[in-house]
């Protein structure tokens, strides 16, 4: 049985890693309790009361541990991943796996030197059942050849719960790196693109003039030899929505289209993971709540067999590269003006 531990619990996505790996049959060895968000440590203690709290240096030095999961402060993830890989462990990290181009190059060098796996768990695809179903439909030819994706990633601010680093672009990487990396991953995956270019990108601060460095809006236009992708991410989810964000993805094909309403259907259907398929034969709604999440089992198989079935390493690098480039070259808009009605 493969064994894993958690180092860095500064974001709630860490629970996706633990839950997914446990369901896939791995053994949870323990976690380092160091965090900038005490509430996450408290949730760990309640969720996994039998999991020991172990200093990260001890976890990294333990030769019996196969995998290290990381959801630390974003700017610290790459260094922890490099240390884990140099300690002979494979890595599953939360997005963004890196926040600078220098970190990306250091990670690539370490992977090449150690032969270890550096995998980013893009939760908006790997942990969303409707997104998994969409991948199968695309592969089966249900909408022909994919030519465009339109991905929207709205989020709720939840200001009282946010640590100081959340507002510092040097720490979280910027809104495109931090959030839109999800949609970059989806564009490459659903179009079957191995590389792409950033045609345009923008970032803005429309609602928090008292925190001028913060970014609450971002957009990206991607192009590849397979198609086009538009991405919009923001921190403007209204309080009346019953979940943290109305995440959606539309996949346009030559013979139809798919729309995902990942977390809520505002037209009234209960639950999440709603998929709408329209092609020449049908127009239907598919409840994907029972779809199997296969990323974690595939990741463990890759750890055992030294393969790349969960996600090619080159794909991870390209998502990071495109996200960093779009962030670095983004046109600044908004400049902190408060929207009508305030915030």
KOLDOSE-962038 format. One record per residue (C-alpha): residue in three letters; residue number from 0; x, y, z. Coordinates in Angstrom, 1 decimal. Layout:
BEGIN
{r Ala; NUM; {X; Y; Z}};
...
This chain:
BEGIN
{r Unk; 0; {0.0; 0.0; 0.0}};
{r Unk; 1; {1.3; 3.4; -0.9}};
{r Unk; 2; {1.7; 5.9; 1.9}};
{r Unk; 3; {1.2; 9.6; 1.8}};
{r Unk; 4; {1.5; 12.6; 4.1}};
{r Unk; 5; {0.5; 16.3; 4.0}};
{r Unk; 6; {2.9; 19.2; 4.3}};
{r Unk; 7; {1.3; 22.6; 4.0}};
{r Unk; 8; {-2.3; 23.0; 5.0}};
{r Unk; 9; {-3.0; 26.7; 4.2}};
{r Unk; 10; {-5.9; 26.0; 1.7}};
{r Unk; 11; {-9.0; 23.9; 1.9}};
{r Unk; 12; {-8.1; 21.9; -1.2}};
{r Unk; 13; {-5.9; 19.8; 1.0}};
{r Unk; 14; {-9.0; 17.9; 2.0}};
{r Unk; 15; {-9.6; 16.9; -1.6}};
{r Unk; 16; {-6.1; 15.4; -1.7}};
{r Unk; 17; {-6.6; 13.4; 1.4}};
{r Unk; 18; {-10.1; 12.2; 0.6}};
{r Unk; 19; {-9.2; 11.3; -2.9}};
{r Unk; 20; {-6.1; 9.3; -2.0}};
{r Unk; 21; {-7.8; 7.5; 0.8}};
{r Unk; 22; {-10.6; 6.5; -1.5}};
{r Unk; 23; {-8.0; 5.3; -4.0}};
{r Unk; 24; {-6.5; 3.0; -1.4}};
{r Unk; 25; {-3.5; 4.9; -0.1}};
{r Unk; 26; {-2.5; 5.1; 3.6}};
{r Unk; 27; {-2.6; 8.5; 5.3}};
{r Unk; 28; {0.5; 8.7; 7.5}};
{r Unk; 29; {0.0; 12.1; 9.0}};
{r Unk; 30; {0.3; 15.8; 8.5}};
{r Unk; 31; {2.4; 18.8; 9.6}};
{r Unk; 32; {0.1; 21.1; 11.6}};
{r Unk; 33; {2.0; 24.3; 10.6}};
{r Unk; 34; {-0.5; 26.6; 8.9}};
{r Unk; 35; {-1.5; 30.3; 8.4}};
{r Unk; 36; {-5.2; 29.3; 8.7}};
{r Unk; 37; {-5.8; 27.7; 12.2}};
{r Unk; 38; {-9.4; 26.8; 11.1}};
{r Unk; 39; {-8.0; 24.3; 8.6}};
{r Unk; 40; {-5.9; 22.6; 11.3}};
{r Unk; 41; {-9.0; 22.4; 13.5}};
{r Unk; 42; {-10.9; 20.8; 10.6}};
{r Unk; 43; {-8.1; 18.3; 10.1}};
{r Unk; 44; {-8.2; 17.4; 13.8}};
{r Unk; 45; {-12.0; 16.8; 13.6}};
{r Unk; 46; {-12.0; 15.1; 10.2}};
{r Unk; 47; {-9.0; 12.8; 10.8}};
{r Unk; 48; {-8.6; 12.5; 14.6}};
{r Unk; 49; {-6.4; 9.4; 14.3}};
{r Unk; 50; {-3.9; 11.0; 11.9}};
{r Unk; 51; {-0.8; 12.1; 13.8}};
{r Unk; 52; {0.6; 15.6; 13.6}};
{r Unk; 53; {4.2; 15.3; 12.6}};
{r Unk; 54; {6.9; 17.9; 12.0}};
{r Unk; 55; {7.4; 18.4; 8.3}};
{r Unk; 56; {11.2; 17.7; 8.5}};
{r Unk; 57; {10.4; 14.3; 9.9}};
{r Unk; 58; {7.8; 13.6; 7.2}};
{r Unk; 59; {10.3; 14.6; 4.4}};
{r Unk; 60; {13.0; 12.4; 5.9}};
{r Unk; 61; {10.8; 9.3; 6.3}};
{r Unk; 62; {11.8; 6.9; 3.6}};
{r Unk; 63; {8.6; 4.9; 4.0}};
{r Unk; 64; {6.4; 7.8; 2.7}};
{r Unk; 65; {5.8; 7.6; -1.1}};
{r Unk; 66; {3.8; 10.8; -1.7}};
{r Unk; 67; {3.8; 14.3; -0.2}};
{r Unk; 68; {0.6; 16.4; -0.7}};
{r Unk; 69; {1.1; 20.2; -0.5}};
{r Unk; 70; {-1.5; 23.0; -0.1}};
{r Unk; 71; {0.8; 25.6; 1.5}};
{r Unk; 72; {0.9; 29.3; 0.9}};
{r Unk; 73; {1.1; 29.4; -2.9}};
{r Unk; 74; {4.6; 31.0; -3.1}};
{r Unk; 75; {6.0; 28.3; -0.8}};
{r Unk; 76; {4.6; 25.3; -2.7}};
{r Unk; 77; {7.4; 24.9; -5.3}};
{r Unk; 78; {10.2; 24.9; -2.6}};
{r Unk; 79; {8.4; 22.3; -0.6}};
{r Unk; 80; {7.8; 20.2; -3.7}};
{r Unk; 81; {11.5; 20.4; -4.6}};
{r Unk; 82; {12.5; 19.3; -1.1}};
{r Unk; 83; {10.0; 16.4; -1.2}};
{r Unk; 84; {11.2; 15.2; -4.6}};
{r Unk; 85; {14.9; 15.5; -3.6}};
{r Unk; 86; {13.9; 13.3; -0.6}};
{r Unk; 87; {12.7; 10.6; -3.0}};
{r Unk; 88; {8.9; 11.4; -2.9}};
{r Unk; 89; {6.4; 12.1; -5.6}};
{r Unk; 90; {4.3; 15.2; -5.1}};
{r Unk; 91; {0.7; 16.2; -5.4}};
{r Unk; 92; {0.2; 19.9; -5.0}};
{r Unk; 93; {-2.7; 22.3; -5.0}};
{r Unk; 94; {-2.9; 24.9; -7.7}};
{r Unk; 95; {-0.9; 27.0; -8.4}};
{r Unk; 96; {2.1; 24.7; -8.1}};
{r Unk; 97; {4.4; 27.6; -8.8}};
{r Unk; 98; {4.1; 31.4; -8.7}};
{r Unk; 99; {7.2; 32.5; -10.6}};
{r Unk; 100; {9.0; 31.4; -13.8}};
{r Unk; 101; {12.1; 30.8; -11.7}};
{r Unk; 102; {10.2; 28.3; -9.6}};
{r Unk; 103; {8.9; 26.5; -12.7}};
{r Unk; 104; {12.4; 26.1; -14.0}};
{r Unk; 105; {13.6; 24.8; -10.7}};
{r Unk; 106; {10.8; 22.3; -10.5}};
{r Unk; 107; {11.5; 21.1; -14.0}};
{r Unk; 108; {15.2; 20.7; -13.2}};
{r Unk; 109; {14.4; 18.7; -10.1}};
{r Unk; 110; {12.0; 16.4; -11.9}};
{r Unk; 111; {14.6; 15.8; -14.5}};
{r Unk; 112; {17.3; 15.1; -11.9}};
{r Unk; 113; {15.2; 12.9; -9.5}};
{r Unk; 114; {12.7; 11.2; -11.8}};
{r Unk; 115; {10.0; 12.1; -9.4}};
{r Unk; 116; {6.4; 13.1; -10.3}};
{r Unk; 117; {5.2; 16.7; -9.9}};
{r Unk; 118; {1.4; 16.7; -10.2}};
{r Unk; 119; {-1.0; 19.6; -9.7}};
{r Unk; 120; {-4.4; 18.5; -8.6}};
{r Unk; 121; {-6.6; 20.9; -10.7}};
{r Unk; 122; {-9.7; 20.4; -8.5}};
{r Unk; 123; {-12.1; 22.1; -10.9}};
{r Unk; 124; {-11.4; 19.2; -13.4}};
{r Unk; 125; {-10.0; 16.3; -11.3}};
{r Unk; 126; {-12.5; 16.7; -8.4}};
{r Unk; 127; {-15.6; 17.7; -10.4}};
{r Unk; 128; {-17.6; 14.7; -11.6}};
{r Unk; 129; {-19.3; 16.7; -14.5}};
{r Unk; 130; {-15.9; 17.7; -15.8}};
{r Unk; 131; {-14.8; 14.0; -15.8}};
{r Unk; 132; {-18.0; 13.1; -17.7}};
{r Unk; 133; {-17.4; 15.9; -20.2}};
{r Unk; 134; {-14.0; 14.5; -20.9}};
{r Unk; 135; {-15.5; 11.1; -21.7}};
{r Unk; 136; {-18.1; 12.6; -24.0}};
{r Unk; 137; {-15.5; 14.6; -25.8}};
{r Unk; 138; {-13.4; 11.6; -26.3}};
{r Unk; 139; {-16.3; 9.6; -27.6}};
{r Unk; 140; {-17.0; 12.3; -30.3}};
{r Unk; 141; {-20.3; 13.4; -28.9}};
{r Unk; 142; {-19.8; 17.0; -30.0}};
{r Unk; 143; {-17.3; 16.4; -32.9}};
{r Unk; 144; {-14.0; 18.2; -32.7}};
{r Unk; 145; {-13.6; 20.7; -29.9}};
{r Unk; 146; {-12.8; 24.1; -31.2}};
{r Unk; 147; {-13.3; 26.4; -28.2}};
{r Unk; 148; {-13.7; 26.4; -24.5}};
{r Unk; 149; {-15.3; 29.2; -22.4}};
{r Unk; 150; {-14.4; 28.8; -18.7}};
{r Unk; 151; {-15.7; 30.9; -15.9}};
{r Unk; 152; {-14.4; 30.7; -12.4}};
{r Unk; 153; {-16.2; 33.1; -10.0}};
{r Unk; 154; {-15.4; 32.9; -6.3}};
{r Unk; 155; {-16.8; 34.4; -3.1}};
{r Unk; 156; {-14.4; 36.5; -1.1}};
{r Unk; 157; {-15.4; 35.4; 2.4}};
{r Unk; 158; {-13.2; 38.1; 3.8}};
{r Unk; 159; {-13.3; 37.1; 7.5}};
{r Unk; 160; {-11.7; 33.8; 6.7}};
{r Unk; 161; {-8.8; 35.1; 4.6}};
{r Unk; 162; {-5.2; 35.2; 5.9}};
{r Unk; 163; {-3.0; 38.2; 5.1}};
{r Unk; 164; {-1.2; 36.4; 2.3}};
{r Unk; 165; {-4.4; 36.1; 0.4}};
{r Unk; 166; {-4.2; 39.8; -0.5}};
{r Unk; 167; {-0.5; 39.8; -1.5}};
{r Unk; 168; {0.2; 39.0; -5.2}};
{r Unk; 169; {3.7; 38.0; -4.3}};
{r Unk; 170; {2.3; 35.3; -2.1}};
{r Unk; 171; {-0.7; 34.1; -4.1}};
{r Unk; 172; {0.8; 34.7; -7.6}};
{r Unk; 173; {-2.0; 36.9; -9.0}};
{r Unk; 174; {-5.5; 36.1; -9.9}};
{r Unk; 175; {-4.7; 34.4; -13.2}};
{r Unk; 176; {-2.0; 32.2; -11.7}};
{r Unk; 177; {-4.0; 31.4; -8.6}};
{r Unk; 178; {-7.5; 30.8; -10.2}};
{r Unk; 179; {-7.3; 30.8; -14.0}};
{r Unk; 180; {-4.8; 28.0; -14.0}};
{r Unk; 181; {-7.8; 25.8; -13.6}};
{r Unk; 182; {-9.3; 27.0; -16.8}};
{r Unk; 183; {-6.0; 26.9; -18.7}};
{r Unk; 184; {-5.8; 23.3; -17.7}};
{r Unk; 185; {-9.3; 22.7; -19.0}};
{r Unk; 186; {-8.6; 24.4; -22.3}};
{r Unk; 187; {-5.5; 22.3; -23.0}};
{r Unk; 188; {-7.3; 19.1; -21.9}};
{r Unk; 189; {-10.6; 19.4; -23.8}};
{r Unk; 190; {-9.1; 20.8; -27.0}};
{r Unk; 191; {-6.3; 18.2; -26.9}};
{r Unk; 192; {-3.7; 20.9; -27.2}};
{r Unk; 193; {-0.1; 20.3; -26.1}};
{r Unk; 194; {0.8; 24.0; -26.3}};
{r Unk; 195; {-0.8; 27.3; -26.8}};
{r Unk; 196; {-0.1; 31.1; -26.9}};
{r Unk; 197; {-1.6; 33.9; -24.8}};
{r Unk; 198; {-3.4; 36.3; -27.2}};
{r Unk; 199; {-4.5; 38.7; -24.5}};
{r Unk; 200; {-5.0; 39.0; -20.8}};
{r Unk; 201; {-6.3; 41.5; -18.2}};
{r Unk; 202; {-6.4; 41.9; -14.5}};
{r Unk; 203; {-8.2; 44.4; -12.4}};
{r Unk; 204; {-9.3; 45.6; -9.0}};
{r Unk; 205; {-12.8; 46.9; -9.2}};
{r Unk; 206; {-14.1; 46.3; -5.6}};
{r Unk; 207; {-11.2; 46.8; -3.1}};
{r Unk; 208; {-9.6; 50.2; -3.5}};
{r Unk; 209; {-8.3; 50.0; 0.1}};
{r Unk; 210; {-6.2; 47.0; -1.1}};
{r Unk; 211; {-4.8; 48.4; -4.4}};
{r Unk; 212; {-2.4; 45.4; -4.9}};
{r Unk; 213; {-5.3; 42.9; -4.8}};
{r Unk; 214; {-6.8; 41.5; -8.0}};
{r Unk; 215; {-10.5; 40.6; -8.1}};
{r Unk; 216; {-10.9; 40.2; -11.9}};
{r Unk; 217; {-8.9; 38.5; -14.5}};
{r Unk; 218; {-9.4; 37.3; -18.1}};
{r Unk; 219; {-7.4; 35.4; -20.7}};
{r Unk; 220; {-7.7; 34.6; -24.4}};
{r Unk; 221; {-5.7; 31.5; -25.4}};
{r Unk; 222; {-5.0; 30.1; -28.9}};
{r Unk; 223; {-3.6; 26.9; -30.1}};
{r Unk; 224; {-3.4; 24.9; -33.3}};
{r Unk; 225; {-6.6; 23.1; -32.0}};
{r Unk; 226; {-8.8; 26.1; -31.1}};
{r Unk; 227; {-9.5; 29.0; -28.9}};
{r Unk; 228; {-10.2; 29.5; -25.2}};
{r Unk; 229; {-11.7; 32.4; -23.2}};
{r Unk; 230; {-11.3; 32.5; -19.4}};
{r Unk; 231; {-12.9; 34.8; -16.9}};
{r Unk; 232; {-12.2; 34.6; -13.1}};
{r Unk; 233; {-13.3; 36.9; -10.3}};
{r Unk; 234; {-14.1; 37.4; -6.7}};
{r Unk; 235; {-17.6; 38.8; -7.1}};
{r Unk; 236; {-19.9; 35.9; -6.2}};
{r Unk; 237; {-23.0; 37.4; -4.6}};
{r Unk; 238; {-24.0; 36.4; -1.1}};
{r Unk; 239; {-27.4; 35.0; -2.2}};
{r Unk; 240; {-25.8; 32.2; -4.2}};
{r Unk; 241; {-25.9; 29.0; -2.1}};
{r Unk; 242; {-22.3; 28.0; -2.9}};
{r Unk; 243; {-18.9; 29.7; -3.3}};
{r Unk; 244; {-19.1; 30.2; -7.0}};
{r Unk; 245; {-21.2; 29.5; -10.1}};
{r Unk; 246; {-18.4; 27.8; -11.9}};
{r Unk; 247; {-19.3; 27.0; -15.6}};
{r Unk; 248; {-17.6; 25.6; -18.6}};
{r Unk; 249; {-18.9; 25.6; -22.2}};
{r Unk; 250; {-17.1; 23.3; -24.7}};
{r Unk; 251; {-17.9; 24.0; -28.3}};
{r Unk; 252; {-17.5; 21.3; -30.9}};
{r Unk; 253; {-18.0; 21.0; -34.6}};
{r Unk; 254; {-21.1; 18.9; -34.0}};
{r Unk; 255; {-22.5; 20.2; -30.8}};
{r Unk; 256; {-21.7; 21.7; -27.4}};
{r Unk; 257; {-21.5; 20.8; -23.7}};
{r Unk; 258; {-22.2; 23.1; -20.8}};
{r Unk; 259; {-21.2; 22.3; -17.3}};
{r Unk; 260; {-22.8; 24.0; -14.3}};
{r Unk; 261; {-20.4; 22.5; -11.8}};
{r Unk; 262; {-21.5; 23.6; -8.4}};
{r Unk; 263; {-25.1; 25.0; -8.7}};
{r Unk; 264; {-27.9; 25.2; -11.2}};
{r Unk; 265; {-29.5; 28.5; -10.7}};
{r Unk; 266; {-32.6; 27.4; -12.7}};
{r Unk; 267; {-33.6; 25.2; -9.8}};
{r Unk; 268; {-32.3; 21.7; -10.2}};
{r Unk; 269; {-30.9; 20.5; -6.9}};
{r Unk; 270; {-27.3; 19.5; -6.2}};
{r Unk; 271; {-24.3; 20.1; -8.4}};
{r Unk; 272; {-22.5; 18.4; -11.3}};
{r Unk; 273; {-25.0; 19.3; -14.0}};
{r Unk; 274; {-24.0; 18.6; -17.6}};
{r Unk; 275; {-26.0; 19.8; -20.6}};
{r Unk; 276; {-25.3; 18.1; -24.0}};
{r Unk; 277; {-26.6; 19.4; -27.3}};
{r Unk; 278; {-25.8; 17.8; -30.6}};
{r Unk; 279; {-27.5; 16.6; -33.8}};
{r Unk; 280; {-29.2; 13.7; -32.0}};
{r Unk; 281; {-30.2; 15.0; -28.6}};
{r Unk; 282; {-30.6; 17.9; -26.2}};
{r Unk; 283; {-30.3; 16.5; -22.7}};
{r Unk; 284; {-29.4; 17.2; -19.1}};
{r Unk; 285; {-27.1; 14.6; -17.4}};
{r Unk; 286; {-26.8; 14.3; -13.7}};
{r Unk; 287; {-23.1; 13.5; -13.1}};
{r Unk; 288; {-23.2; 13.0; -9.3}};
{r Unk; 289; {-22.3; 9.3; -9.6}};
{r Unk; 290; {-19.5; 9.8; -12.0}};
{r Unk; 291; {-16.2; 8.3; -10.7}};
{r Unk; 292; {-13.3; 10.6; -10.0}};
{r Unk; 293; {-10.4; 8.7; -11.6}};
{r Unk; 294; {-7.4; 11.1; -11.1}};
{r Unk; 295; {-6.4; 9.8; -7.7}};
{r Unk; 296; {-6.3; 6.1; -8.7}};
{r Unk; 297; {-4.4; 7.0; -11.9}};
{r Unk; 298; {-1.9; 9.1; -9.9}};
{r Unk; 299; {-1.2; 6.2; -7.5}};
{r Unk; 300; {-0.8; 3.9; -10.5}};
{r Unk; 301; {1.7; 6.4; -11.9}};
{r Unk; 302; {3.6; 6.3; -8.6}};
{r Unk; 303; {3.7; 2.5; -8.7}};
{r Unk; 304; {4.5; 2.1; -12.4}};
{r Unk; 305; {6.4; 5.3; -13.1}};
{r Unk; 306; {3.9; 6.2; -15.9}};
{r Unk; 307; {2.0; 9.4; -16.8}};
{r Unk; 308; {-1.7; 8.3; -17.0}};
{r Unk; 309; {-3.2; 10.8; -14.5}};
{r Unk; 310; {-1.7; 13.8; -16.3}};
{r Unk; 311; {1.4; 14.1; -18.5}};
{r Unk; 312; {4.2; 16.0; -16.8}};
{r Unk; 313; {4.5; 18.2; -20.0}};
{r Unk; 314; {0.8; 19.2; -19.5}};
{r Unk; 315; {1.5; 20.4; -16.0}};
{r Unk; 316; {4.5; 22.5; -17.2}};
{r Unk; 317; {2.5; 24.1; -20.0}};
{r Unk; 318; {-0.4; 25.1; -17.7}};
{r Unk; 319; {2.1; 26.7; -15.4}};
{r Unk; 320; {3.9; 28.5; -18.3}};
{r Unk; 321; {0.7; 29.9; -19.8}};
{r Unk; 322; {-0.7; 31.0; -16.5}};
{r Unk; 323; {2.6; 32.8; -15.6}};
{r Unk; 324; {2.9; 34.4; -19.0}};
{r Unk; 325; {-0.8; 35.6; -19.0}};
{r Unk; 326; {-0.3; 37.0; -15.5}};
{r Unk; 327; {3.0; 38.8; -16.3}};
{r Unk; 328; {1.7; 40.4; -19.5}};
{r Unk; 329; {-1.8; 41.3; -18.3}};
{r Unk; 330; {-3.1; 44.7; -18.9}};
{r Unk; 331; {-4.2; 46.4; -15.7}};
{r Unk; 332; {-7.8; 47.7; -15.6}};
{r Unk; 333; {-10.1; 48.9; -12.9}};
{r Unk; 334; {-7.4; 50.5; -10.7}};
{r Unk; 335; {-9.5; 49.9; -7.5}};
{r Unk; 336; {-12.6; 51.8; -8.4}};
{r Unk; 337; {-15.5; 50.8; -6.2}};
{r Unk; 338; {-18.5; 49.4; -8.2}};
{r Unk; 339; {-21.9; 51.0; -8.0}};
{r Unk; 340; {-23.5; 50.2; -4.7}};
{r Unk; 341; {-20.2; 49.6; -3.0}};
{r Unk; 342; {-19.0; 46.3; -1.7}};
